[in-house]
């Protein structure tokens, strides 16, 4: 896939199955497809959210989702990357960079004042990637899980 043209575009309804597959790989677990599909459609219909996909040779090879909120403690719009995934065979080809660049461009148009991302402690390669994209580690994240 080297030297192939990469297209970045907004996700649409028909992209769900690819994105569902990416999320299962990213999280290393199986998700109930119908429930995830409902969440996906709800999220891409929200005009604040930014869902992008990367395509190489008519194949979806990457995905990024960013949820935008108007937050009191920032006095404006903040975008938080929720998920980002590039297929293993395409990692290192600059696709993640292109997804982030497109996100930054859209964020500026929407007057988003800050982009944020949380990444699992074990994903050290992802941490380096985000630091190279001008993200700075400024917080610790605390999680309180509830049993289903």
Backbone as CSV, one residue per row, in Angstrom:
resi,resn,N_x,N_y,N_z,CA_x,CA_y,CA_z,C_x,C_y,C_z
1,UNK,0.814,-1.206,0.000,0.000,0.000,0.000,0.858,1.271,0.000
2,UNK,2.148,1.114,-0.010,3.012,2.298,-0.040,2.759,3.101,-1.316
3,UNK,2.891,4.431,-1.162,2.748,5.362,-2.275,1.357,5.341,-2.902
4,UNK,0.380,4.879,-2.188,-0.994,4.900,-2.664,-1.666,6.164,-2.157
5,UNK,-2.597,6.660,-2.937,-3.326,7.849,-2.539,-4.297,7.515,-1.411
6,UNK,-4.326,8.391,-0.410,-5.208,8.225,0.742,-6.294,9.280,0.659
7,UNK,-7.537,8.839,0.736,-8.676,9.757,0.769,-9.210,9.778,2.196
8,UNK,-9.410,10.985,2.738,-10.043,11.148,4.043,-11.386,11.817,3.794
9,UNK,-12.443,11.217,4.338,-13.772,11.811,4.192,-14.587,11.550,5.445
10,UNK,-15.700,12.265,5.529,-16.635,12.044,6.637,-17.235,10.648,6.527
11,UNK,-17.435,10.022,7.660,-18.076,8.706,7.682,-19.551,8.866,7.331
12,UNK,-20.098,7.821,6.742,-21.528,7.802,6.428,-22.114,6.472,6.891
13,UNK,-23.422,6.369,6.842,-24.126,5.183,7.350,-23.542,3.883,6.810
14,UNK,-23.224,3.856,5.536,-22.754,2.622,4.897,-21.369,2.183,5.371
15,UNK,-20.685,3.003,6.154,-19.364,2.663,6.665,-19.422,1.873,7.972
16,UNK,-20.617,1.664,8.501,-20.737,1.083,9.842,-20.016,-0.247,10.003
17,UNK,-20.198,-1.189,9.089,-19.619,-2.526,9.284,-18.091,-2.477,9.398
18,UNK,-17.452,-1.654,8.594,-15.995,-1.512,8.690,-15.608,-0.924,10.043
19,UNK,-16.319,0.102,10.452,-16.005,0.756,11.723,-16.265,-0.189,12.894
20,UNK,-17.356,-0.942,12.819,-17.654,-1.938,13.862,-16.489,-2.920,13.992
21,UNK,-15.994,-3.395,12.867,-14.862,-4.326,12.855,-13.619,-3.672,13.477
22,UNK,-13.338,-2.418,13.125,-12.176,-1.711,13.669,-12.277,-1.575,15.188
23,UNK,-13.463,-1.240,15.688,-13.643,-1.053,17.133,-13.418,-2.368,17.869
24,UNK,-13.875,-3.471,17.293,-13.652,-4.769,17.938,-12.154,-5.100,17.993
25,UNK,-11.411,-4.774,16.952,-9.965,-4.992,16.970,-9.312,-4.059,17.994
26,UNK,-9.687,-2.784,17.956,-9.113,-1.781,18.851,-9.299,-2.169,20.316
27,UNK,-10.484,-2.625,20.655,-10.803,-2.945,22.048,-10.589,-4.417,22.383
28,UNK,-10.232,-5.216,21.383,-9.988,-6.646,21.575,-11.174,-7.339,22.259
29,UNK,-12.356,-7.044,21.761,-13.560,-7.677,22.275,-14.672,-7.610,21.235
30,UNK,-15.694,-8.416,21.452,-16.839,-8.454,20.555,-17.929,-7.556,21.116
31,UNK,-18.542,-6.770,20.237,-19.642,-5.890,20.636,-20.918,-6.323,19.935
32,UNK,-22.018,-6.162,20.627,-23.331,-6.448,20.045,-23.546,-5.495,18.871
33,UNK,-23.619,-6.060,17.675,-23.658,-5.253,16.456,-24.859,-4.298,16.419
34,UNK,-26.035,-4.772,16.782,-27.235,-3.931,16.701,-27.138,-2.731,17.637
35,UNK,-26.637,-2.961,18.843,-26.502,-1.846,19.793,-25.451,-0.857,19.308
36,UNK,-24.326,-1.372,18.821,-23.285,-0.482,18.339,-23.737,0.298,17.111
37,UNK,-24.520,-0.345,16.257,-25.051,0.329,15.078,-25.962,1.483,15.484
38,UNK,-26.801,1.264,16.482,-27.687,2.316,16.990,-26.862,3.496,17.522
39,UNK,-25.819,3.200,18.279,-24.946,4.250,18.819,-24.246,4.992,17.682
40,UNK,-23.733,4.247,16.711,-23.036,4.846,15.574,-23.946,5.822,14.830
41,UNK,-25.157,5.377,14.482,-26.072,6.248,13.734,-26.448,7.485,14.543
42,UNK,-26.658,7.317,15.824,-26.963,8.459,16.697,-25.800,9.448,16.690
43,UNK,-24.584,8.919,16.789,-23.413,9.793,16.879,-23.098,10.518,15.575
44,UNK,-23.240,9.850,14.431,-22.899,10.568,13.192,-23.983,11.566,12.793
45,UNK,-25.190,11.419,13.341,-26.240,12.404,13.076,-26.066,13.675,13.913
46,UNK,-25.290,13.592,14.988,-25.026,14.752,15.835,-24.061,15.679,15.089
47,UNK,-24.525,16.877,14.761,-23.713,17.784,13.936,-22.430,18.242,14.627
48,UNK,-22.345,18.084,15.943,-21.109,18.444,16.647,-20.018,17.394,16.440
49,UNK,-20.390,16.130,16.319,-19.406,15.046,16.221,-18.737,15.024,14.858
50,UNK,-17.484,14.574,14.849,-16.699,14.474,13.622,-16.249,13.025,13.500
51,UNK,-16.756,12.332,12.501,-16.376,10.943,12.235,-15.726,10.907,10.859
52,UNK,-14.477,10.463,10.816,-13.709,10.434,9.575,-13.262,9.010,9.265
53,UNK,-13.158,8.703,7.985,-12.577,7.438,7.575,-11.476,7.711,6.556
54,UNK,-10.535,6.771,6.494,-9.450,6.827,5.518,-9.644,5.684,4.529
55,UNK,-9.470,6.000,3.267,-9.670,5.018,2.201,-8.411,4.956,1.340
56,UNK,-7.971,3.724,1.054,-6.876,3.473,0.120,-7.367,2.417,-0.856
57,UNK,-7.280,2.721,-2.147,-7.725,1.805,-3.204,-9.129,1.248,-2.926
58,UNK,-10.059,2.151,-2.629,-11.468,1.812,-2.388,-11.698,0.924,-1.167
59,UNK,-10.706,0.830,-0.296,-10.842,0.039,0.928,-10.724,0.960,2.143
60,UNK,-11.650,0.825,3.084,-11.574,1.607,4.321,-10.463,1.018,5.170
61,UNK,-9.467,1.849,5.484,-8.300,1.371,6.233,-8.079,2.109,7.546
62,UNK,-8.910,3.109,7.832,-8.748,3.862,9.070,-10.009,4.603,9.449
63,UNK,-10.036,5.010,10.715,-11.231,5.621,11.289,-10.824,6.504,12.457
64,UNK,-11.515,7.619,12.599,-11.335,8.509,13.748,-12.695,9.069,14.132
65,UNK,-12.983,9.078,15.431,-14.205,9.727,15.904,-13.827,10.787,16.928
66,UNK,-14.493,11.921,16.840,-14.257,13.033,17.760,-15.611,13.599,18.181
67,UNK,-15.846,13.628,19.489,-17.084,14.194,20.022,-16.786,15.598,20.535
68,UNK,-17.666,16.516,20.188,-17.459,17.922,20.524,-18.512,18.367,21.519
69,UNK,-18.040,19.039,22.567,-18.943,19.555,23.598,-18.601,21.007,23.897
70,UNK,-19.614,21.769,24.274,-19.438,23.144,24.708,-19.297,23.110,26.226
71,UNK,-18.064,23.264,26.728,-17.791,23.030,28.141,-17.580,24.322,28.923
72,UNK,-18.213,24.370,30.070,-18.098,25.545,30.936,-16.651,25.811,31.352
73,UNK,-15.938,24.766,31.767,-14.590,24.972,32.307,-13.549,25.308,31.240
74,UNK,-13.959,25.320,29.972,-13.083,25.787,28.890,-13.661,27.026,28.205
75,UNK,-14.895,27.348,28.533,-15.564,28.514,27.956,-15.663,28.406,26.431
76,UNK,-15.934,27.190,25.960,-16.064,27.012,24.523,-16.088,25.554,24.125
77,UNK,-15.980,25.338,22.814,-16.060,23.991,22.244,-14.744,23.229,22.402
78,UNK,-14.862,21.994,22.874,-13.724,21.100,23.032,-14.028,19.822,22.261
79,UNK,-13.076,19.364,21.465,-13.222,18.106,20.744,-12.390,17.035,21.426
80,UNK,-12.992,15.878,21.652,-12.257,14.773,22.261,-12.280,13.566,21.328
81,UNK,-11.098,13.150,20.916,-10.995,11.957,20.088,-11.413,10.768,20.949
82,UNK,-12.406,10.033,20.462,-12.916,8.879,21.193,-12.272,7.579,20.727
83,UNK,-12.141,7.439,19.421,-11.539,6.245,18.838,-10.706,6.663,17.636
84,UNK,-9.603,5.940,17.469,-8.805,6.124,16.264,-8.161,4.776,15.957
85,UNK,-8.243,4.377,14.687,-7.728,3.068,14.295,-7.255,3.117,12.855
86,UNK,-6.107,2.489,12.623,-5.588,2.273,11.264,-5.239,0.787,11.178
87,UNK,-5.655,0.140,10.094,-5.385,-1.290,9.942,-3.879,-1.549,10.010
88,UNK,-3.540,-2.715,10.566,-2.139,-3.063,10.775,-1.286,-2.954,9.532
89,UNK,-1.806,-3.373,8.388,-1.032,-3.341,7.144,-0.766,-1.924,6.651
90,UNK,-1.477,-0.950,7.201,-1.325,0.436,6.744,-0.670,1.345,7.782
91,UNK,-0.335,0.799,8.925,0.324,1.626,9.945,1.708,2.028,9.467
92,UNK,2.091,3.238,9.809,3.395,3.746,9.400,3.395,4.399,8.037
93,UNK,2.214,4.487,7.406,2.125,5.098,6.073,1.621,6.536,6.104
94,UNK,1.441,7.089,7.309,0.996,8.469,7.425,-0.510,8.648,7.431
95,UNK,-1.262,7.556,7.512,-2.722,7.646,7.492,-3.245,8.298,8.765
96,UNK,-2.684,7.916,9.908,-3.078,8.549,11.167,-2.827,10.049,11.128
97,UNK,-1.692,10.432,10.580,-1.354,11.855,10.429,-2.400,12.568,9.579
98,UNK,-2.811,11.934,8.483,-3.810,12.548,7.606,-5.164,12.672,8.316
99,UNK,-5.531,11.672,9.104,-6.791,11.756,9.872,-6.734,12.919,10.865
100,UNK,-5.626,13.029,11.579,-5.464,14.119,12.554,-5.440,15.471,11.857
101,UNK,-4.725,15.567,10.738,-4.676,16.833,9.997,-6.067,17.272,9.553
102,UNK,-6.866,16.327,9.044,-8.228,16.657,8.619,-9.074,17.069,9.821
103,UNK,-8.906,16.361,10.934,-9.633,16.722,12.151,-9.272,18.138,12.598
104,UNK,-7.993,18.469,12.594,-7.559,19.809,12.993,-8.152,20.874,12.073
105,UNK,-8.207,20.593,10.789,-8.778,21.541,9.832,-10.267,21.781,10.117
106,UNK,-10.995,20.712,10.331,-12.433,20.828,10.650,-12.614,21.539,11.983
107,UNK,-11.771,21.214,12.961,-11.863,21.838,14.290,-11.701,23.356,14.195
108,UNK,-10.773,23.795,13.376,-10.572,25.240,13.210,-11.790,25.879,12.569
109,UNK,-12.376,25.231,11.566,-13.585,25.745,10.916,-14.735,25.856,11.911
110,UNK,-14.854,24.880,12.821,-15.941,24.855,13.803,-15.640,25.716,15.028
111,UNK,-14.473,26.350,15.035,-14.028,27.178,16.153,-13.910,26.381,17.455
112,UNK,-13.450,25.148,17.320,-13.129,24.326,18.483,-11.818,24.860,19.047
113,UNK,-11.788,25.104,20.349,-10.609,25.756,20.927,-9.542,24.771,21.397
114,UNK,-9.914,23.486,21.507,-8.943,22.503,21.978,-9.372,21.105,21.569
115,UNK,-8.396,20.288,21.168,-8.630,18.869,20.929,-7.975,18.085,22.056
116,UNK,-8.640,17.026,22.495,-8.127,16.185,23.567,-8.216,14.725,23.141
117,UNK,-7.398,13.886,23.763,-7.463,12.457,23.521,-7.033,11.748,24.804
118,UNK,-7.694,10.656,25.106,-7.303,9.779,26.197,-6.863,8.470,25.566
119,UNK,-5.745,7.935,26.049,-5.218,6.700,25.477,-4.834,5.763,26.617
120,UNK,-5.191,4.505,26.468,-4.894,3.506,27.483,-3.402,3.494,27.808
121,UNK,-3.080,3.290,29.061,-1.692,3.293,29.528,-0.815,2.343,28.724
122,UNK,-1.370,1.211,28.326,-0.574,0.189,27.630,-0.261,0.539,26.172
123,UNK,-0.903,1.561,25.610,-0.710,1.906,24.196,0.402,2.936,24.012
124,UNK,1.611,2.521,24.323,2.746,3.447,24.292,3.029,3.990,22.892
125,UNK,2.839,3.181,21.865,3.036,3.681,20.501,2.042,4.788,20.176
126,UNK,0.815,4.630,20.646,-0.196,5.672,20.433,0.203,6.956,21.160
127,UNK,0.759,6.829,22.355,1.173,8.021,23.113,2.219,8.802,22.335
128,UNK,3.199,8.086,21.793,4.242,8.749,20.991,3.638,9.415,19.767
129,UNK,2.697,8.728,19.121,2.035,9.285,17.946,1.357,10.607,18.296
130,UNK,0.566,10.613,19.376,-0.161,11.835,19.739,0.791,12.955,20.143
131,UNK,1.854,12.621,20.853,2.830,13.652,21.210,3.452,14.260,19.952
132,UNK,3.677,13.438,18.927,4.217,13.950,17.663,3.197,14.795,16.897
133,UNK,1.929,14.715,17.286,0.861,15.514,16.662,0.546,16.758,17.495
134,UNK,1.437,17.114,18.416,1.328,18.309,19.273,0.325,18.172,20.416
135,UNK,-0.042,16.947,20.777,-0.849,16.731,21.977,0.117,16.637,23.157
136,UNK,-0.256,17.249,24.281,0.583,17.274,25.475,-0.134,16.518,26.582
137,UNK,0.600,15.666,27.286,0.040,14.904,28.401,-0.099,15.831,29.612
138,UNK,-1.339,16.229,29.911,-1.572,17.186,30.990,-2.456,16.653,32.121
139,UNK,-3.084,15.482,31.923,-4.063,15.000,32.897,-3.866,13.515,33.203
140,UNK,-4.486,13.088,34.289,-4.681,11.669,34.577,-6.172,11.416,34.453
141,UNK,-6.532,10.256,33.958,-7.940,9.908,33.816,-8.304,8.894,34.891
142,UNK,-9.424,9.126,35.568,-9.906,8.231,36.595,-11.229,7.630,36.117
143,UNK,-11.399,6.343,36.303,-12.560,5.638,35.788,-13.253,4.887,36.913
144,UNK,-14.570,4.979,36.943,-15.390,4.224,37.891,-16.351,3.383,37.077
145,UNK,-16.110,2.066,37.003,-16.947,1.186,36.194,-18.096,0.642,37.033
146,UNK,-19.213,0.409,36.349,-20.370,-0.204,36.966,-20.619,-1.552,36.292
147,UNK,-20.997,-2.547,37.051,-21.314,-3.846,36.479,-22.579,-3.762,35.669
148,UNK,-22.640,-4.532,34.604,-23.840,-4.541,33.749,-24.914,-5.364,34.392
